[in-house]
C-alpha cells in the first residue's frame, strides 16, 4: 500500500423525494447553525471527495465516522449507495461510526454493516482488536460510540478495548507493520470545558498506547478540521509506562521533534463543493506522511 485517503464527518441526510420538510426535530437541531439541511449537497460532497481520492492514487480509503446525521436506517442506505457508486474495491474501505451514527438507536451501525454496508464490512469496525492487514499497513478500526441523546457527543475507549489493541500491538505477527488506529473521537479535546460532553472517555489510555508503541499512528475525525499532533515522552521509562505528552506538530519551532502520529481530517460535508475536504497520507519507512495540497482534480 502506498497512499491512504482520509475522509470524515460526511453527515448524510435522508434525501428521498418529499422527505425534506418532514425531518425529525433532532435532525434539524443537530444541523442547525452547522450546515445546510441539504441532502443532495451532502451526497455530492462525499461523491466528489471519493472521486478525488481515486484520481490521486489512493489505494485505501478511511472514513472516520459521522457517516450519517442521526443514524437512521435510510441515511445509512444512502451513504452506502454513494460508496457503491464510487466503485471502490470492497476491501479497500475502512469505516468507523461516529456519535451522530448512534443518535437514533444503539444498534444502527451494527444493522448497517450487516445490511447496506455489508460489502465494506471486511475492513471496517466490528469487535475491538479487529485487525485489517493491507500490505505493509495494519488498520485497527474502533467503534467509540455509545447510544446517547443529541445533547451529548462524547465517545468511549474502554479498558477492554485498550487491552485488545495492546495485544495486537505486542503480537510478533505484526512486528513489521505500520499500525494505524482509526477512531471517530480524538484522545484530546481542544476546548477543555467541552471534554466531558464532546470528548473521548479513556483518551488517556489511547495516548498510553501511542507512547508505548512508536509504530502506531491514529486517524480521527469529530472536530471537523485538520489536526496534527506528535507524541512527546520525557524519557524511555515514561514511554514504557505509557506517559504521553501530546503536542501540536511544529509547535516548538527550531527544536527537534518526532513525527506526526495523530492526524485529524476536516469534515467532508463542510466547505465549498469545488474544494473537497480530504487528507492523503503516504506510507514510507513504516510511518504515515501527510501529503500537501493541491491535488489533481477528479
Ligand atoms: Fe461530525
Boltz pocket constraint, residues with backbone or C-beta under 6 A from the ligand:
constraints:
  - pocket:
      binder: B
      contacts: [[A, 9], [A, 65], [A, 66], [A, 98], [A, 100], [A, 222], [A, 224], [A, 267]]
      max_distance: 6.0
